[in-house]
Amino acid sequence: MKNILATIDFSHNEKLVMDMALDLAKAFGGKIWLLHVAPPEPEFIGFGVGPQYVRDTRADELKKERRLMNKYAEQMQEEGVDAKGLVIEGATVDMILEKAEKLGIDLIITGHHEHNFVYKAFFGSVAKGVVKKTKIPVLLVPLE
């Protein structure tokens, strides 16, 4: 387990996922890749971008997310673990799997939220999608 991918969704429970990744990286001498997948640009999914303030707001959100991911990576480095924070845009499951392949990931750690039937029917589950589509081992961390 030299390369660990820990997915972060900013649901205020990311510390659980990061702590698990940190413990495993320390135990196995691994590197942690912290990954947040932001929703794709509106133009990418077929919607007009809208006024400039919408673009500015979106850019500010992405900057904040990147700063926070870098802060998390720095905290892990202070613990003696090689870590890097990444923020990418796109379809969540597809981007997680694409990054995992490119980085040669040995383990994906993702949080698991329990959702009601209606949510599952419309949105599905990122954790379930990752488990279903990858051959890389996945560790699910309960976030409730």
N, C-alpha and C positions, 0 to 999 in steps of 0.2 A: 504494500500500500504506500507507494512513494508519491502518488499524485491523487489528492483528494479534492473533489469538487463539492463545495457546500453552497446550496442555493439559498438565497436570502430574498424574502418578499416584503420586508418592512411591515410585517403585521404585528410588530412589537413583541414578538416571541423569538426573534432571530438569535438571541443569546443562547437559547437551548441548542440550536443547530450549530452555532459557532463553538460552543463549549464541547460538544461531541466531536467536532472536527479537530479541535485543539488537542483533546485527550488522545485521539487516535494518531494524529500527526506526531505528538511527542513520543508515544509508545513505539511507533514504527519508523521514526525519522523521516516523516513525509513532508511534502509541501502542500499547502492549502491554497486552493483557488476559490475565492469567494465570488459568487456570481449572482447578480440581480438582473433579471430580464424585464425591461420596461416595455410597456405596450408599444406597438409599432406606430410610426408617424401616421397621422390621419390620411395623408396622401397615399401611403402604402396600402391602406385597407380600403381605398376607394372613396374617401370623404374629402371634401375641400378643406383646406387648411384654415380658412377664415381670416379674421383680422390679425394685424400684427401683434396685438397684445396676447393672442392665443399662442402664437409662436414663441413670444418672449416668455410667457408663463411656462410653457413646455421646456424651453431651454433652461430656465431657472431650476425647474424640478430636476432635470437630468444632472445639472451641475451639483445640486445638493446631494443627490443620490451618489454621484461619483466621489464627492468629498467624504461622505459617510462611509462608503466602502473602503476608501483609502485609510480612513481613521481606524476602521475595524482591522484591516491588514496590518497597520502599524502596531496596534495593540497586541496582535498575535506575534509579531516580530519581537516585541519587547519580552514576550514569553519564551523566546528562543526558537520560534518556528518560522520557516520561510513561508510567507503568505503574500498573496497579491489579490487586490480587489478589482473586479470587472463589472461594468454596466454595459449591457448591449440591448438593442431594441429588436423586437420581433415576436413571433408566436412562441410562447413560453416553453412548451415541451420540445418543440423543434430546435429552439436555440440552445436549450440545455444539452440536448443530445449532440448537436453539431459541435458545441464547444468541448464537450467531453471527448469526442473523437479526436478533434484537433489537438487537444492538450495531452492526449494519452492517459486519460484518467483511469485509475484503478478502482475507485469507489466514489459513488455519488451519495451525498447526504442531503436529504430534503425533509422539510417539515411536512406534517400531515395534519390538516384541519378536518374536523368532522363537520360535514355540511348536511343540510336537510335535503329532502327528495327534490324539491323544486330547483334548488341551486344546482344539484348534481345533474338534473335533467337538462338545464340550459347551458351550464358551463363545464361540467365534468370536473375532474380532479387532476391537478398537475402531477401529483405523486403517482396516481394510477396510470396516467399517460406515460410517465417516464418508465415505470416498472414494466409496462406492457411493451414498450418499443425498444428497450435496450438489452444488451447482453452483459453490460457492466453491472456488477453488484450494486444494489441500492439499499441504503440504510434509511428507514423512515423514523423520524423523531416525532412522537405525538406532541402537538402544540397546545392542547387544551389543558 
